[in-house]
Amino acid sequence: MSKGVGRRIAILFANHEEDNECPLRTHWGGKERGAVVDVNDPTIPDEATVISEYGDVLTVAQVKARDGQHRADGYPTELFGYEQHP
């Protein structure tokens, strides 16, 4: 596959579960709190690969590391819902 095709295929296969059914969910907690990472599946390993509803491919550890993060200007970092993929 050419570069970028895998991401598009993964998005097609993702079933876009409800936010509370995704193993991980991120949202903006405001300028004081920053990014909030909700772990809905505590058994998901940090090395598992997850794909956001927008096609971002990260490990669970990378998503968890975003907790409390915000940009210097106070605006949100990129936050999305993540589904687990093998």
Buried (B, 14 or more C-beta within 10 A) or exposed (E): EEEEEEBEEBBEEBEEBEBEEBBBBBBBBEEEEBBBBBBBEEEBEEEBBBBBBEBBBBBBEBBBBBBEBBEEEEEBEEBBBBBBEE
